[in-house]
Structures are given as C-alpha cells and as structure tokens.
Amino acid sequence: MKKKADVKWLIEIVVLSVTMSVIFSLTSSEILDGAGYIVAFVLLFAFIALGILFDIIGVAVTSATETPFHAMASHKERGAREALRLLRKAERVSSVCNDVVGDISGIISGATAATIAGNLTRDFGLNSIVMSLLVTGVVSGLTIGGKAVGKSVALTKNTQIIFMVGKLMSLAPHFKTPGKKK
C-alpha cells in the first residue's frame, strides 16, 4: 500500500512541478516581453523573494511541533487546524515549498537575470561576459543570503510562521480543514 502512495505522490509532484514551471515561465516571458528595466528587475526580485518565502515555510514546517496548535485548535483559533494539517504532512509540504516552488523560482530568476543581462548588453553596449557575471553574482548573493537569513528565522519562529500560513489557508475554501460532523 505504501508503494502505491509513493508512486501517486511522485506523479502528483511531477505534474505540479511541470505545471508551475510552465506557469512561472509563461508569466515571466509575457511580463518581460517589451518591459522596461524597472519591471524586469521587480519581476526578478519577486521570483527571488518567492523562493526565499517558500524556503522559510518549508524549513518552518519541518522544525515546528504540533503541541502549541492542539491548544489553539481546542480554543477554535482560526488557522490552527490547518497548521496541524501542514505539520502532519510536513515531508510533502517541505518538498513542495523547498523543491518545487523554491527550485522553480531559482530557475526562473536565473532565466530572468540572463534576459536582463542580455538586454543591458544590447541596449548599452556593455561587455556581455562582465554583465552576465555581475547580474548572476547579484542574483546568487541575494538568493543565498536571503535563504540563509530565512532559515534562521524559520527555525526560531517556526510556530508563528506555520500559524500564519494556517490562517491564510483558513481563508481559502479549498484549504479549510473540515469540521467534525455532529
């Protein structure tokens, strides 16, 4: 039975990865097509921030414990039951957050950075190797530095982070945890 569940999960994660990659890539291409540098850099920083944010959630969900959420759920605090659901599926949540969203964000931010470097080279006659190294270095530094800081925050504030995600999930009907039937 476990093997079937693993195969099903593998198929789901591959389909999710391909779908998100196509959506992110298409969105990036559409926005970048004819966009100015300000829009291009905003998009680039948005993808970097998205990767960092989901990395924080992925680390927080693997390091948090259920105990505080049981008390919150018994007091009917909005988001506590959703937080418990996240923690009970921590391995999968972490995989989606860190591997799917995080990795796709990294790939798309890299492609966006390459597009920006190419446009800067073309528009200003700059050296393509220098421009590529400069943009790549900045993107790498922001991503790695952001994730390093984010991991520290995720480990020290894991309960608050997961509770906040649980609250957000409780607002969306698709993510709500059904109540007990009477």
Backbone as JSON Lines, residues from 0, in Angstrom:
{"i":0,"aa":"M","n":[0.83,-1.2,0.0],"ca":[0.0,0.0,0.0],"c":[0.87,1.26,0.0]}
{"i":1,"aa":"K","n":[1.95,1.25,0.79],"ca":[2.85,2.4,0.88],"c":[3.46,2.72,-0.48]}
{"i":2,"aa":"K","n":[3.8,1.68,-1.22],"ca":[4.43,1.86,-2.52],"c":[3.49,2.58,-3.5]}
{"i":3,"aa":"K","n":[2.2,2.22,-3.47],"ca":[1.21,2.89,-4.32],"c":[1.11,4.37,-3.96]}
{"i":4,"aa":"A","n":[1.11,4.67,-2.67],"ca":[1.02,6.06,-2.22],"c":[2.26,6.83,-2.66]}
{"i":5,"aa":"D","n":[3.44,6.19,-2.6],"ca":[4.67,6.85,-3.03],"c":[4.66,7.14,-4.53]}
{"i":6,"aa":"V","n":[4.17,6.19,-5.32],"ca":[4.08,6.38,-6.77],"c":[3.08,7.49,-7.09]}
{"i":7,"aa":"K","n":[1.95,7.48,-6.38],"ca":[0.94,8.53,-6.58],"c":[1.53,9.9,-6.24]}
{"i":8,"aa":"W","n":[2.24,9.99,-5.13],"ca":[2.88,11.24,-4.73],"c":[3.91,11.69,-5.76]}
{"i":9,"aa":"L","n":[4.69,10.76,-6.26],"ca":[5.69,11.08,-7.28],"c":[5.02,11.66,-8.53]}
{"i":10,"aa":"I","n":[3.95,11.04,-8.96],"ca":[3.23,11.54,-10.14],"c":[2.66,12.93,-9.86]}
{"i":11,"aa":"E","n":[2.06,13.11,-8.69],"ca":[1.49,14.41,-8.32],"c":[2.56,15.51,-8.3]}
{"i":12,"aa":"I","n":[3.72,15.21,-7.73],"ca":[4.77,16.21,-7.6],"c":[5.36,16.56,-8.97]}
{"i":13,"aa":"V","n":[5.48,15.57,-9.84],"ca":[5.98,15.83,-11.19],"c":[4.99,16.7,-11.96]}
{"i":14,"aa":"V","n":[3.7,16.36,-11.89],"ca":[2.68,17.15,-12.59],"c":[2.65,18.58,-12.03]}
{"i":15,"aa":"L","n":[2.7,18.71,-10.71],"ca":[2.73,20.03,-10.09],"c":[3.95,20.83,-10.54]}
{"i":16,"aa":"S","n":[5.1,20.18,-10.56],"ca":[6.34,20.85,-10.97],"c":[6.27,21.35,-12.4]}
{"i":17,"aa":"V","n":[5.83,20.49,-13.29],"ca":[5.73,20.87,-14.7],"c":[4.72,22.01,-14.87]}
{"i":18,"aa":"T","n":[3.58,21.89,-14.22],"ca":[2.54,22.91,-14.32],"c":[3.04,24.26,-13.8]}
{"i":19,"aa":"M","n":[3.62,24.25,-12.61],"ca":[4.11,25.51,-12.03],"c":[5.25,26.1,-12.86]}
{"i":20,"aa":"S","n":[6.11,25.26,-13.36],"ca":[7.22,25.73,-14.18],"c":[6.71,26.42,-15.43]}
{"i":21,"aa":"V","n":[5.73,25.81,-16.07],"ca":[5.15,26.4,-17.28],"c":[4.47,27.73,-16.95]}
{"i":22,"aa":"I","n":[3.71,27.75,-15.86],"ca":[3.01,28.99,-15.48],"c":[4.0,30.09,-15.14]}
{"i":23,"aa":"F","n":[5.01,29.79,-14.32],"ca":[6.01,30.8,-13.94],"c":[6.77,31.29,-15.17]}
{"i":24,"aa":"S","n":[7.16,30.35,-16.03],"ca":[7.94,30.7,-17.21],"c":[7.12,31.55,-18.17]}
{"i":25,"aa":"L","n":[5.88,31.14,-18.39],"ca":[4.99,31.89,-19.28],"c":[4.72,33.29,-18.73]}
{"i":26,"aa":"T","n":[4.46,33.37,-17.44],"ca":[4.23,34.67,-16.8],"c":[5.45,35.56,-16.94]}
{"i":27,"aa":"S","n":[6.61,35.0,-16.67],"ca":[7.85,35.76,-16.78],"c":[8.06,36.25,-18.21]}
{"i":28,"aa":"S","n":[7.88,35.36,-19.18],"ca":[8.08,35.72,-20.58],"c":[7.11,36.82,-21.02]}
{"i":29,"aa":"E","n":[5.86,36.69,-20.62],"ca":[4.85,37.68,-21.0],"c":[5.15,39.05,-20.39]}
{"i":30,"aa":"I","n":[5.54,39.05,-19.14],"ca":[5.84,40.32,-18.46],"c":[7.12,40.94,-19.03]}
{"i":31,"aa":"L","n":[8.13,40.11,-19.28],"ca":[9.41,40.63,-19.76],"c":[9.35,41.12,-21.21]}
{"i":32,"aa":"D","n":[8.43,40.57,-21.99],"ca":[8.34,40.93,-23.4],"c":[8.01,42.41,-23.55]}
{"i":33,"aa":"G","n":[8.99,43.19,-23.88],"ca":[8.81,44.62,-24.09],"c":[8.77,45.44,-22.81]}
{"i":34,"aa":"A","n":[9.03,44.81,-21.68],"ca":[9.01,45.54,-20.41],"c":[10.29,46.34,-20.24]}
{"i":35,"aa":"G","n":[10.19,47.39,-19.49],"ca":[11.36,48.19,-19.17],"c":[12.18,47.53,-18.08]}
{"i":36,"aa":"Y","n":[13.29,48.17,-17.79],"ca":[14.2,47.59,-16.78],"c":[13.6,47.57,-15.38]}
{"i":37,"aa":"I","n":[12.82,48.56,-15.04],"ca":[12.22,48.59,-13.7],"c":[11.3,47.39,-13.52]}
{"i":38,"aa":"V","n":[10.44,47.14,-14.49],"ca":[9.52,46.0,-14.41],"c":[10.32,44.69,-14.39]}
{"i":39,"aa":"A","n":[11.35,44.6,-15.22],"ca":[12.17,43.39,-15.28],"c":[12.84,43.11,-13.93]}
{"i":40,"aa":"F","n":[13.38,44.16,-13.3],"ca":[14.03,43.96,-12.0],"c":[13.02,43.66,-10.9]}
{"i":41,"aa":"V","n":[11.85,44.27,-10.96],"ca":[10.79,43.97,-9.99],"c":[10.4,42.5,-10.11]}
{"i":42,"aa":"L","n":[10.23,42.02,-11.34],"ca":[9.89,40.62,-11.56],"c":[11.0,39.7,-11.04]}
{"i":43,"aa":"L","n":[12.23,40.06,-11.32],"ca":[13.37,39.28,-10.85],"c":[13.37,39.18,-9.33]}
{"i":44,"aa":"F","n":[13.22,40.32,-8.67],"ca":[13.22,40.33,-7.2],"c":[12.0,39.6,-6.64]}
{"i":45,"aa":"A","n":[10.87,39.63,-7.37],"ca":[9.68,38.91,-6.92],"c":[9.93,37.4,-6.93]}
{"i":46,"aa":"F","n":[10.59,36.9,-7.98],"ca":[10.9,35.47,-8.03],"c":[11.9,35.09,-6.95]}
{"i":47,"aa":"I","n":[12.88,35.94,-6.7],"ca":[13.84,35.66,-5.62],"c":[13.12,35.63,-4.27]}
{"i":48,"aa":"A","n":[12.26,36.62,-4.04],"ca":[11.52,36.69,-2.77],"c":[10.58,35.5,-2.61]}
{"i":49,"aa":"L","n":[9.95,35.07,-3.69],"ca":[9.06,33.92,-3.63],"c":[9.83,32.66,-3.22]}
{"i":50,"aa":"G","n":[11.0,32.48,-3.81],"ca":[11.84,31.34,-3.45],"c":[12.25,31.37,-1.99]}
{"i":51,"aa":"I","n":[12.61,32.55,-1.5],"ca":[13.02,32.7,-0.1],"c":[11.83,32.44,0.83]}
{"i":52,"aa":"L","n":[10.68,33.02,0.51],"ca":[9.48,32.85,1.33],"c":[9.1,31.38,1.46]}
{"i":53,"aa":"F","n":[9.07,30.67,0.34],"ca":[8.69,29.27,0.4],"c":[9.76,28.4,1.06]}
{"i":54,"aa":"D","n":[11.01,28.81,0.95],"ca":[12.07,28.12,1.67],"c":[11.85,28.26,3.18]}
{"i":55,"aa":"I","n":[11.47,29.45,3.61],"ca":[11.17,29.69,5.03],"c":[10.03,28.8,5.5]}
{"i":56,"aa":"I","n":[8.98,28.73,4.71],"ca":[7.83,27.89,5.09],"c":[8.24,26.42,5.14]}
{"i":57,"aa":"G","n":[9.02,25.98,4.16],"ca":[9.47,24.59,4.12],"c":[10.32,24.21,5.32]}
{"i":58,"aa":"V","n":[11.19,25.11,5.73],"ca":[12.03,24.83,6.91],"c":[11.18,24.89,8.19]}
{"i":59,"aa":"A","n":[10.3,25.87,8.27],"ca":[9.46,26.02,9.46],"c":[8.57,24.79,9.68]}
{"i":60,"aa":"V","n":[8.02,24.26,8.6],"ca":[7.1,23.13,8.75],"c":[7.84,21.86,9.19]}
{"i":61,"aa":"T","n":[9.11,21.74,8.86],"ca":[9.85,20.56,9.29],"c":[10.43,20.71,10.69]}
{"i":62,"aa":"S","n":[10.46,21.93,11.21],"ca":[11.05,22.13,12.54],"c":[10.02,22.44,13.63]}
{"i":63,"aa":"A","n":[8.8,22.73,13.24],"ca":[7.76,23.06,14.23],"c":[7.18,21.77,14.83]}
{"i":64,"aa":"T","n":[6.53,21.92,15.98],"ca":[5.87,20.79,16.63],"c":[4.37,21.05,16.7]}
{"i":65,"aa":"E","n":[3.62,19.98,16.85],"ca":[2.16,20.08,16.88],"c":[1.61,20.65,18.2]}
{"i":66,"aa":"T","n":[2.35,20.49,19.27],"ca":[1.83,20.79,20.62],"c":[1.12,22.14,20.74]}
{"i":67,"aa":"P","n":[1.72,23.26,20.34],"ca":[1.0,24.52,20.54],"c":[-0.28,24.63,19.72]}
{"i":68,"aa":"F","n":[-0.34,23.91,18.61],"ca":[-1.51,24.0,17.74],"c":[-2.69,23.2,18.26]}
{"i":69,"aa":"H","n":[-2.42,22.19,19.08],"ca":[-3.52,21.44,19.69],"c":[-4.31,22.36,20.62]}
{"i":70,"aa":"A","n":[-3.59,23.13,21.43],"ca":[-4.27,24.07,22.33],"c":[-5.05,25.12,21.54]}
{"i":71,"aa":"M","n":[-4.42,25.64,20.49],"ca":[-5.09,26.66,19.66],"c":[-6.34,26.08,19.0]}
{"i":72,"aa":"A","n":[-6.24,24.85,18.5],"ca":[-7.38,24.22,17.84],"c":[-8.51,23.98,18.84]}
{"i":73,"aa":"S","n":[-8.15,23.6,20.07],"ca":[-9.2,23.37,21.08],"c":[-9.91,24.66,21.45]}
{"i":74,"aa":"H","n":[-9.24,25.8,21.27],"ca":[-9.85,27.1,21.5],"c":[-10.46,27.67,20.22]}
{"i":75,"aa":"K","n":[-10.51,26.84,19.18],"ca":[-11.11,27.21,17.9],"c":[-10.46,28.43,17.24]}
{"i":76,"aa":"E","n":[-9.15,28.57,17.41],"ca":[-8.44,29.67,16.77],"c":[-8.32,29.38,15.28]}
{"i":77,"aa":"R","n":[-8.7,30.38,14.51],"ca":[-8.65,30.25,13.05],"c":[-7.22,29.94,12.6]}
{"i":78,"aa":"G","n":[-7.09,28.9,11.79],"ca":[-5.81,28.53,11.23],"c":[-5.08,27.43,11.98]}
{"i":79,"aa":"A","n":[-5.5,27.14,13.2],"ca":[-4.8,26.11,14.0],"c":[-4.97,24.72,13.4]}
{"i":80,"aa":"R","n":[-6.17,24.4,12.97],"ca":[-6.4,23.07,12.38],"c":[-5.65,22.93,11.06]}
{"i":81,"aa":"E","n":[-5.6,24.01,10.29],"ca":[-4.85,23.97,9.03],"c":[-3.36,23.82,9.3]}
{"i":82,"aa":"A","n":[-2.88,24.48,10.36],"ca":[-1.47,24.35,10.74],"c":[-1.16,22.91,11.13]}
{"i":83,"aa":"L","n":[-2.04,22.28,11.87],"ca":[-1.85,20.87,12.23],"c":[-1.8,19.99,10.98]}
{"i":84,"aa":"R","n":[-2.67,20.29,10.04],"ca":[-2.67,19.53,8.78],"c":[-1.34,19.68,8.05]}
{"i":85,"aa":"L","n":[-0.79,20.89,8.04],"ca":[0.52,21.12,7.42],"c":[1.59,20.3,8.12]}
{"i":86,"aa":"L","n":[1.6,20.33,9.44],"ca":[2.63,19.62,10.21],"c":[2.53,18.11,10.04]}
{"i":87,"aa":"R","n":[1.32,17.61,9.89],"ca":[1.16,16.16,9.72],"c":[1.6,15.7,8.33]}
{"i":88,"aa":"K","n":[1.73,16.63,7.43],"ca":[2.22,16.32,6.08],"c":[3.51,17.1,5.82]}
{"i":89,"aa":"A","n":[4.3,17.29,6.85],"ca":[5.5,18.13,6.77],"c":[6.45,17.73,5.65]}
{"i":90,"aa":"E","n":[6.64,16.44,5.46],"ca":[7.58,15.98,4.43],"c":[7.12,16.44,3.04]}
{"i":91,"aa":"R","n":[5.83,16.31,2.77],"ca":[5.3,16.72,1.47],"c":[5.24,18.24,1.34]}
{"i":92,"aa":"V","n":[4.83,18.9,2.4],"ca":[4.78,20.36,2.37],"c":[6.17,20.93,2.13]}
{"i":93,"aa":"S","n":[7.15,20.39,2.83],"ca":[8.53,20.83,2.65],"c":[9.01,20.58,1.22]}
{"i":94,"aa":"S","n":[8.66,19.44,0.68],"ca":[9.06,19.11,-0.68],"c":[8.47,20.1,-1.68]}
{"i":95,"aa":"V","n":[7.2,20.41,-1.52],"ca":[6.55,21.37,-2.42],"c":[7.17,22.75,-2.24]}
{"i":96,"aa":"C","n":[7.32,23.19,-1.0],"ca":[7.84,24.53,-0.74],"c":[9.3,24.68,-1.17]}
{"i":97,"aa":"N","n":[10.15,23.78,-0.7],"ca":[11.59,23.91,-0.96],"c":[11.98,23.46,-2.36]}
{"i":98,"aa":"D","n":[11.47,22.3,-2.75],"ca":[11.91,21.72,-4.01],"c":[11.13,22.23,-5.22]}
{"i":99,"aa":"V","n":[9.82,22.25,-5.12],"ca":[9.04,22.67,-6.28],"c":[9.08,24.19,-6.43]}
{"i":100,"aa":"V","n":[8.48,24.9,-5.49],"ca":[8.41,26.36,-5.63],"c":[9.8,26.99,-5.54]}
{"i":101,"aa":"G","n":[10.59,26.56,-4.58],"ca":[11.93,27.13,-4.41],"c":[12.82,26.93,-5.61]}
{"i":102,"aa":"D","n":[12.87,25.69,-6.11],"ca":[13.74,25.41,-7.25],"c":[13.24,26.08,-8.53]}
{"i":103,"aa":"I","n":[11.93,26.05,-8.75],"ca":[11.4,26.71,-9.95],"c":[11.66,28.21,-9.88]}
{"i":104,"aa":"S","n":[11.48,28.81,-8.71],"ca":[11.77,30.24,-8.55],"c":[13.23,30.53,-8.87]}
{"i":105,"aa":"G","n":[14.12,29.66,-8.42],"ca":[15.54,29.82,-8.71],"c":[15.83,29.73,-10.2]}
{"i":106,"aa":"I","n":[15.22,28.77,-10.86],"ca":[15.44,28.6,-12.3],"c":[14.88,29.79,-13.08]}
{"i":107,"aa":"I","n":[13.68,30.21,-12.73],"ca":[13.06,31.33,-13.45],"c":[13.8,32.63,-13.15]}
{"i":108,"aa":"S","n":[14.26,32.82,-11.91],"ca":[15.02,34.04,-11.62],"c":[16.34,34.04,-12.39]}
{"i":109,"aa":"G","n":[16.94,32.87,-12.57],"ca":[18.15,32.77,-13.38],"c":[17.9,33.12,-14.84]}
{"i":110,"aa":"A","n":[16.79,32.6,-15.38],"ca":[16.44,32.92,-16.77],"c":[16.11,34.41,-16.92]}
{"i":111,"aa":"T","n":[15.42,34.96,-15.93],"ca":[15.09,36.39,-15.96],"c":[16.37,37.22,-15.88]}
{"i":112,"aa":"A","n":[17.29,36.81,-15.03],"ca":[18.56,37.52,-14.91],"c":[19.34,37.46,-16.23]}
{"i":113,"aa":"A","n":[19.32,36.32,-16.89],"ca":[20.01,36.19,-18.18],"c":[19.39,37.12,-19.22]}
{"i":114,"aa":"T","n":[18.07,37.22,-19.21],"ca":[17.38,38.12,-20.14],"c":[17.76,39.57,-19.86]}
{"i":115,"aa":"I","n":[17.77,39.93,-18.59],"ca":[18.14,41.3,-18.21],"c":[19.59,41.59,-18.63]}
{"i":116,"aa":"A","n":[20.49,40.66,-18.35],"ca":[21.9,40.85,-18.72],"c":[22.04,41.01,-20.24]}
{"i":117,"aa":"G","n":[21.31,40.19,-20.99],"ca":[21.35,40.29,-22.45],"c":[20.82,41.63,-22.94]}
{"i":118,"aa":"N","n":[19.74,42.09,-22.34],"ca":[19.17,43.38,-22.73],"c":[20.1,44.54,-22.37]}
{"i":119,"aa":"L","n":[20.71,44.48,-21.2],"ca":[21.67,45.52,-20.81],"c":[22.86,45.56,-21.77]}
{"i":120,"aa":"T","n":[23.33,44.39,-22.14],"ca":[24.45,44.3,-23.09],"c":[24.06,44.91,-24.43]}
{"i":121,"aa":"R","n":[22.89,44.53,-24.92],"ca":[22.41,45.02,-26.21],"c":[22.14,46.54,-26.19]}
{"i":122,"aa":"D","n":[21.43,47.0,-25.17],"ca":[20.99,48.4,-25.13],"c":[22.11,49.38,-24.81]}
{"i":123,"aa":"F","n":[23.08,48.95,-24.03],"ca":[24.12,49.89,-23.6],"c":[25.51,49.53,-24.1]}
{"i":124,"aa":"G","n":[25.61,48.51,-24.93],"ca":[26.9,48.12,-25.49],"c":[27.9,47.65,-24.43]}
{"i":125,"aa":"L","n":[27.39,47.07,-23.37],"ca":[28.26,46.61,-22.3],"c":[28.86,45.25,-22.64]}
{"i":126,"aa":"N","n":[29.93,44.92,-22.0],"ca":[30.58,43.63,-22.2],"c":[29.66,42.52,-21.68]}
{"i":127,"aa":"S","n":[29.31,41.58,-22.55],"ca":[28.32,40.56,-22.17],"c":[28.81,39.65,-21.06]}
{"i":128,"aa":"I","n":[30.09,39.32,-21.06],"ca":[30.61,38.44,-20.0],"c":[30.59,39.15,-18.65]}
{"i":129,"aa":"V","n":[31.03,40.39,-18.63],"ca":[31.03,41.16,-17.38],"c":[29.61,41.35,-16.88]}
{"i":130,"aa":"M","n":[28.7,41.69,-17.79],"ca":[27.3,41.93,-17.39],"c":[26.67,40.65,-16.87]}
{"i":131,"aa":"S","n":[26.91,39.55,-17.55],"ca":[26.37,38.26,-17.13],"c":[26.9,37.87,-15.74]}
{"i":132,"aa":"L","n":[28.2,38.04,-15.53],"ca":[28.8,37.73,-14.22],"c":[28.25,38.62,-13.12]}
{"i":133,"aa":"L","n":[28.08,39.89,-13.42],"ca":[27.58,40.85,-12.44],"c":[26.14,40.51,-12.04]}
{"i":134,"aa":"V","n":[25.28,40.33,-13.02],"ca":[23.87,40.04,-12.73],"c":[23.73,38.69,-12.02]}
{"i":135,"aa":"T","n":[24.46,37.68,-12.5],"ca":[24.41,36.36,-11.88],"c":[24.92,36.41,-10.44]}
{"i":136,"aa":"G","n":[25.98,37.16,-10.22],"ca":[26.52,37.3,-8.87],"c":[25.54,37.95,-7.91]}
{"i":137,"aa":"V","n":[24.88,39.01,-8.37],"ca":[23.9,39.7,-7.53],"c":[22.72,38.78,-7.21]}
{"i":138,"aa":"V","n":[22.2,38.1,-8.23],"ca":[21.06,37.21,-8.03],"c":[21.44,36.07,-7.08]}
{"i":139,"aa":"S","n":[22.61,35.48,-7.29],"ca":[23.07,34.4,-6.4],"c":[23.23,34.89,-4.97]}
{"i":140,"aa":"G","n":[23.85,36.04,-4.82],"ca":[24.06,36.6,-3.48],"c":[22.76,36.88,-2.76]}
{"i":141,"aa":"L","n":[21.81,37.49,-3.47],"ca":[20.51,37.79,-2.86],"c":[19.76,36.5,-2.5]}
{"i":142,"aa":"T","n":[19.8,35.54,-3.4],"ca":[19.08,34.29,-3.15],"c":[19.7,33.52,-1.99]}
{"i":143,"aa":"I","n":[20.99,33.31,-2.04],"ca":[21.67,32.54,-0.99],"c":[21.62,33.27,0.35]}
{"i":144,"aa":"G","n":[21.91,34.56,0.33],"ca":[21.85,35.35,1.56],"c":[20.45,35.39,2.14]}
{"i":145,"aa":"G","n":[19.46,35.59,1.27],"ca":[18.07,35.62,1.72],"c":[17.63,34.3,2.32]}
{"i":146,"aa":"K","n":[18.03,33.21,1.69],"ca":[17.65,31.9,2.21],"c":[18.38,31.59,3.52]}
{"i":147,"aa":"A","n":[19.61,32.04,3.66],"ca":[20.35,31.82,4.91],"c":[19.67,32.55,6.06]}
{"i":148,"aa":"V","n":[19.32,33.81,5.85],"ca":[18.61,34.58,6.87],"c":[17.24,33.94,7.12]}
{"i":149,"aa":"G","n":[16.58,33.55,6.04],"ca":[15.25,32.95,6.14],"c":[15.25,31.66,6.95]}
{"i":150,"aa":"K","n":[16.27,30.84,6.77],"ca":[16.35,29.59,7.53],"c":[16.48,29.86,9.02]}
{"i":151,"aa":"S","n":[17.28,30.86,9.35],"ca":[17.45,31.23,10.76],"c":[16.11,31.68,11.35]}
{"i":152,"aa":"V","n":[15.4,32.51,10.61],"ca":[14.09,32.98,11.05],"c":[13.12,31.8,11.17]}
{"i":153,"aa":"A","n":[13.13,30.92,10.17],"ca":[12.22,29.77,10.16],"c":[12.45,28.85,11.35]}
{"i":154,"aa":"L","n":[13.68,28.69,11.75],"ca":[13.99,27.8,12.87],"c":[13.61,28.43,14.21]}
{"i":155,"aa":"T","n":[13.71,29.74,14.32],"ca":[13.4,30.4,15.6],"c":[11.93,30.83,15.71]}
{"i":156,"aa":"K","n":[11.27,31.01,14.58],"ca":[9.87,31.49,14.59],"c":[8.94,30.5,13.9]}
{"i":157,"aa":"N","n":[9.29,29.2,13.94],"ca":[8.53,28.21,13.19],"c":[7.04,28.15,13.55]}
{"i":158,"aa":"T","n":[6.72,28.25,14.82],"ca":[5.31,28.19,15.24],"c":[4.53,29.37,14.68]}
{"i":159,"aa":"Q","n":[5.09,30.58,14.79],"ca":[4.4,31.76,14.28],"c":[4.23,31.69,12.75]}
{"i":160,"aa":"I","n":[5.25,31.2,12.07],"ca":[5.19,31.11,10.61],"c":[4.11,30.12,10.18]}
{"i":161,"aa":"I","n":[4.12,28.95,10.78],"ca":[3.14,27.93,10.41],"c":[1.73,28.38,10.79]}
{"i":162,"aa":"F","n":[1.59,29.06,11.91],"ca":[0.27,29.57,12.31],"c":[-0.22,30.61,11.3]}
{"i":163,"aa":"M","n":[0.67,31.48,10.84],"ca":[0.3,32.48,9.84],"c":[-0.12,31.81,8.53]}
{"i":164,"aa":"V","n":[0.62,30.8,8.11],"ca":[0.26,30.06,6.89],"c":[-1.09,29.37,7.1]}
{"i":165,"aa":"G","n":[-1.28,28.78,8.27],"ca":[-2.56,28.14,8.59],"c":[-3.72,29.13,8.53]}
{"i":166,"aa":"K","n":[-3.51,30.34,9.05],"ca":[-4.55,31.37,8.99],"c":[-4.87,31.74,7.54]}
{"i":167,"aa":"L","n":[-3.84,31.89,6.73],"ca":[-4.06,32.2,5.32],"c":[-4.82,31.06,4.63]}
{"i":168,"aa":"M","n":[-4.44,29.84,4.94],"ca":[-5.13,28.69,4.36],"c":[-6.6,28.64,4.79]}
{"i":169,"aa":"S","n":[-6.88,29.06,6.01],"ca":[-8.26,29.01,6.52],"c":[-9.17,29.99,5.78]}
{"i":170,"aa":"L","n":[-8.58,30.98,5.12],"ca":[-9.37,31.94,4.36],"c":[-9.81,31.41,3.01]}
{"i":171,"aa":"A","n":[-9.09,30.43,2.5],"ca":[-9.41,29.85,1.2],"c":[-10.25,28.6,1.39]}
{"i":172,"aa":"P","n":[-11.43,28.56,0.78],"ca":[-12.32,27.41,0.98],"c":[-11.68,26.07,0.62]}
{"i":173,"aa":"H","n":[-10.82,26.06,-0.37],"ca":[-10.18,24.81,-0.81],"c":[-9.28,24.22,0.27]}
{"i":174,"aa":"F","n":[-8.65,25.07,1.08],"ca":[-7.68,24.61,2.06],"c":[-8.26,24.41,3.45]}
{"i":175,"aa":"K","n":[-9.5,24.8,3.67],"ca":[-10.08,24.68,5.0],"c":[-10.14,23.23,5.44]}
{"i":176,"aa":"T","n":[-9.86,23.03,6.71],"ca":[-9.99,21.71,7.3],"c":[-11.44,21.51,7.71]}
{"i":177,"aa":"P","n":[-12.08,20.47,7.22],"ca":[-13.49,20.28,7.56],"c":[-13.67,20.07,9.06]}
{"i":178,"aa":"G","n":[-14.78,20.56,9.58],"ca":[-15.09,20.4,11.0],"c":[-15.6,18.99,11.29]}
{"i":179,"aa":"K","n":[-15.71,18.7,12.56],"ca":[-16.22,17.39,12.95],"c":[-17.7,17.35,12.66]}
{"i":180,"aa":"K","n":[-18.14,16.19,12.17],"ca":[-19.58,16.02,11.9],"c":[-20.28,15.68,13.19]}
{"i":181,"aa":"K","n":[-21.47,16.25,13.32],"ca":[-22.25,16.02,14.55],"c":[-23.14,14.83,14.4]}
